[in-house]
Amino acid sequence: MAFKKAVIKIYKDMKKGLDETFTVHFNPSEYSLDFSASYTQRSVFGAADPITQFVSGQSHSLTMSLYFDTFTDFAQDNKFKKSGSIQVGNNPYAADKDKEDVRKYTNKLIKLVQIKGSMHTPPVCEFSWGSLHFYGYVESIKQQFTMFTSDGKPVRAKVDLTFKSLESLDKRLKEPPESPDRTKQRVIGMDTQIWALAYEEYDDPAKWRVIAKENNIRNPRDVYPGMVLKLPSI
């Protein structure tokens, strides 16, 4: 039975739903899930030690390495392995210049960290493999090319990915609702971004402008850990 391939579902416009599905070449051999919380220490007059206070939970992250290969013709390769020998004249790797450039596939992942037009946000995506369904955005990506054709074309690559979580709409609907007609406050954590808050609060990352206007923020990058933001009702 063939193994089920992992997929990355890409949502470029949340109102229109799924935009594209990207299937990996090889399933990851392992992945890591990291969780953290943000704390602050406050000095108290007369006390020997500061008081540690919880500030907020942090987005959890998913990290993994994915491998891509356009050099090997696996069906042909297995045929020659079963025969016990590979003749130079019949070598399926002889015409390596005809192999596909592996960047045709890895560059699709690069787009997951690029800001999309007027949205000023990267696309929201979901990594899905078996029982793992991680919903968020790609925070960082690193390509390493490990094999090349005789004319320098990359045909094998390793891609390191780090995803940051976003709370899904389905999960929010299952939780007790908060009053939508009240202005709320949120404390900025180490990795918090305004557009991520807009998605969590309004299900639309483009509404980061509403938060920025409410808090007199001209540049959405001018936020810092511990900063308190008002989230107005809309």
N, C-alpha and C positions, 0 to 999 in steps of 0.2 A: 504494500500500500504506500502511495506517495505521501511525503510529508506535506502538511499544509503550510503554505508560504505566509510569512508575516506581511502585512500591508500598512501603508500610511495613508489615511484618508485626509484629504485637504479641503478645508472650508474657507474659500476666499471671500465669500459673502455669506454671513450667518443667516440673513433673511432668506436666501435662496437655497440654503442647505449645502449638501455635498457637491463639490466642484470637480474633484479628481481623486482617483485612487492609484497609488504607486505601490507596485509589488516588488519586494526585495529580491535580489538574486539568490542569496543564501540566508537562511535564518541565523540569528545571532547565536553564538555558542554560550553566551552568558549575558546577563544585564544586571544593573544595580539600581535599586530604589533608595533614595535618600530623603530623610525627613528631618526637620529642624524647627526650632522655636526661637523667638527673639526676646531677650531679657535686657533690663537696664539696672544699674546699681545707683542708689541714691544715698548720700551721706546724711546721717541723722545726728543732730547736735547731742553730745553726751554719750553717744554709742561708740563702742570700740570698732565695730565693723559696719560697713554699709549694708543697706537693705536691698535685696535682690527682688525686683518686681517683673512679672511677666508683661511683655508689651503686646505681642501678637504671635500667632502661628505663621509659619513661612510656607510658601509654595514648595511642595515636594518635587523631586527631580528624578528623571529616568535617564541613565547613561548606558551606552552600548557601542559596539563596533560592528559595522556591516561590511561585507566583502562583495566585490563586484569583479566579474571575469568575462571578458569578451574574446579571450584568446583561445580557450579550450573548447573544442567541439566534443562535448561529453559523450554523445552517442558514438561518434567515430573513435574517440579515445578508448572507450571500453571495448570496442570491437578489436582494436589492435592489441590491447592488453590480454584479451582472452586467447589470441592467436599465439602468444608466447614470445613474439619478437616484432620489432618495427623496422622495416626496410627503409633505407634513406630515400629511395626513389618513390616510395608510397607514403612517405611521412605526411600526415595531415597538417603539420605545422609549416610545411615548406613555403607556402604562399602567405607569409605572415603579414605582408603589406595589405592584404585584402581583409584583414581582421577589423572589426568594428572598434571605433574609439570608445573606450570605457567612459569617457566624460559625457557621452550622450546620456548616460544614466545618472552619474554622480552630480552633474550640474542641475538636475531636477531637484536634488536635495538642497543645493545652494540657494535656490529660490525661496526656501522655507525660512531664511533669515533676512530676506530682503523686504524693505518697507514697500507696501503696495499703495502707490498713488496718494490720493487725498485721504486715505484711511489713516496714514501715518502709523501703521501697525503691521507686523508680519502676519501671515495667515495662521489661523487656528487649525490645528490638525489633531489626529488621533492615531496613535500607534496601536495596532490590533494584532494579536498573535495568541491563539488559544484562549486561555482565561484572562490574559492581560489586555486591558483596554485603558490606555493612558491618554487622557484628553488635555491638551495644552498647546504649547508653541515651542519651536526649536530655539533654544537660547544660544547654542554654539555648535559649530561643525568644523571638522578638520579632515582634509583629504590627504592621503598618502599614496602615491602611485608606486607600485612595486614591480611592475614588469612592462617592457616596451618592445615594440617591433623593431626591425632593423633600421627603419627610417625614423625612429624616435616617438612613434605613436603610443600613448599609454593604453594598455589592454588589461591591466589588473590593478585594483585599488582597494584600499582600506579606508573607511569613512567612520570617524568617531563622532557620535551625536550626543547632545545633551538636551533633553526636553524639560520644560518647566510646566507644572500643572496649572490648569484653570478649572474652576469648579463647573461641572457640566449643568446644563439647564435641567436635565432629568433628575439629578441629585438634589438640586435646589427645590424642585417641586415636591419631593418626598419629605422635605424637612418642614417644620412648623414655619409658616410665613410670618414675615415681619410687616409692620405697617408701612405701606408704600407712600403714604402722604406725609411722612415726617422726614425732616433733614437729619441725616445720620452723620456720625463722625468715624473716621478710620485713622489708625496710627500707621504711618509708613514704616515698613520693615526694611531689611537690608536689600532685598531684591524686588521690592514692590515698584510697579510702574503704573502711571495713571490710566493708561489704556486697559491694563489688566483689571484695575478696580472698576472701570466702566463696564467691562464685560460681566464681572461678577454681580454688579449691582443692577445694571440695565439690560444685560444680555446683548450688548452692542458696544464693541470696543471703540467705535467712532465717536461715541458720546463722551470721550475723555475731555472734549472741549467744554462740556457742561460743568464738569468738575473744575477745570482750569479757570473758567470764568467766575465760578462761585468763590474760588480761593485766590483770585487776582494773580494767577500764574500765567505769565506770557510764554515761557518756554517749558514744555512738559518734562524736560530733563532736569529742571531746577527743583528737584525734590530730594529729601535727605531722610535717613533713618530717624525715627522719633517725631517727625513732622506730623501734625494733626490736620487732616483734610475734612472738609464738610462735603457730604454727598447729598445734594438737594433732591427733592422729589421732582419728577417730571411727568 
